[in-house]
Amino acid sequence: MAAVLAGVACGADGGLPVEEADDGVPSTVTVPPPPPTTAPPTTTATTSTTTPPTTTIPPPPVYREGDQGPGIAQLQQALLLLGFRPGEPDGRYGAATTSAVLAFQKHEGLQRDGVAGPEVLGALARPPTGAGPRDPGPGPRLEVDLDRQIMFVTLADGSRTVLNVSTGSGETYRHPRGSAVAATPVGTYAIGRKVDALERAPLGVLYRPMYFTGGFAVHGSPSVPAYPASHGCIRVSNVDEDWLFPRIPPGTPITIYSGAPVADPGTDSPIA
């Protein structure tokens, strides 16, 4: 008679419990899964390939006629402080500012182009090195440096301004009474007749001329290049002549000089 064991027996070795079948053969063994094994993290060495950022330095500014902005207002202020005449410091690079930059370039021996680039801006940040007028006496008085093509204007109040000018080119030209040399006479003269209008001459137009000897005059012109170009008169820009004309009374002395010999004009009427 088969013996039926009911219940659960513990193994002799103290192992896991076993459920026995009728025939004495264990039917199933329940084994809990092994605890999970956590592998240590794998560290992978990496080499950074990030390129460090580069710093782009913008080029120095270059200002020229027609430009606008706060940098130009600062340029105008610097010119005013040094005795040049860029007009109102309104941040607009107009004809007056171009003329003032040219005068500054000539005064300091820089390239003459009327453009305020790194060379001009750097020079404006330093004390001027160019020589001033030969006669620092009281005003009003005018002094024209033919070599540098600039005019020193000393007013009655003692203030001094440097203007861009263009004088006699030194070329021979045909005069109504023959040939003449486009030369500006050197010496000391005085402003005489003033004409508050356009005056037409055989070879050109003089804007608000101020005559100082014969037909030679300081006058406004739409063309005042960086080099000598007149028939012998002293040209300034129209905007500079508008500023200058009412400030220079008849009798104002004007001294004109050069470090090199100047040709005889051969006429007392250069006609612009």
Secondary structure, DSSP 4 states (H G I P E B T S, - for coil): ------S-B--TTS---BEE-TTS-EEE---PPPPPP-PPPPP------PPPPPPPPPPPP-B-TT-BSHHHHHHHHHHHHTTB---S-SSB--HHHHHHHHHHHHHHT---SS-B-HHHHHHHTS---S---S----SSEEEEETTTTEEEEE-TTS-EEEEE-B-B---EEEETTEEEE--PPPEEEE---B-SSEEEETTEEEEEEEEEETTEEEEEES---SS--BSSSEEEEHHHHHHHGGG--TT-EEEEE-SS-----S-S----
